[in-house]
Amino acid sequence: MNKKTLFVALPALVLLLGAVYLWAPSSVPPGQQPLDTLSNANFSEFASAFDADPDVASLVLLLSPT
């Protein structure tokens, strides 16, 4: 392999592996409920699950790319 091929192939491989990692289905430990994406359609389910046990502290972390 020459240096130009390696210079192009290595970053392309890193980007491909990163995309597969980010878009692959997520898994959760045994016994934990499956992950959901929060939307307007399921917000009421989220609110009721969030408020289900008043004796347990709850935390919502919102992340923004900007």
N, C-alpha and C positions, 0 to 999 in steps of 0.2 A: 504494500500500500504506500502510495506517496503521501506527502504532507497535505496537499490540497484536498485529497479525498478524505483523509482523517479529519481535517479542519471542518469539513462540511458534514460528514457522517456522524461524528460524535455529538455536536449540538442537536442535530436532527433526532438522534436516538434519545437524548435526554428530554427533548420536548415531547416526543412520542410517549415515553414512559410516564412523564408527568401528566399528560392528557389521559392516559389509561387510568392512572391512579385517581385523578379527580373525577372522572366520569363513570368509573366502575361502580356497581351497586355497593352500598355500604352494608356492613354487618354489625350486629350488636351482640353483646355477651348473652349467654343462655339465661333466660328468665327475664330479660329486659324487653320492654315493648319495642316493636319496630320503629324505625325513624320515619318521620313524616315531614313534608314540606308545608309550611304555614301559608295559607291563602285565605281569601275572603270566604270561600266555600266551607272551610273547616275551622274557622276561627272560634265558633261557639264551642266546638269540641275541645279546643285548646284551652279556652277560658274555664270550662267546667273541670277539666283535668288539672289545671293550674290551681284552682281553688278547692280541690277535692278534700285535702287534708289540712285544716287550719293550723295544726300543731307542727307542721313541717315547713321550714324556711324554703322559699322558692326564689329562683333567680332567672331572669331572662337576659341573655347577652345578645345585643344586636350589633352586627359587624357591617361596616360599609367599606366598599373598595376605594372611596375617596376621602 
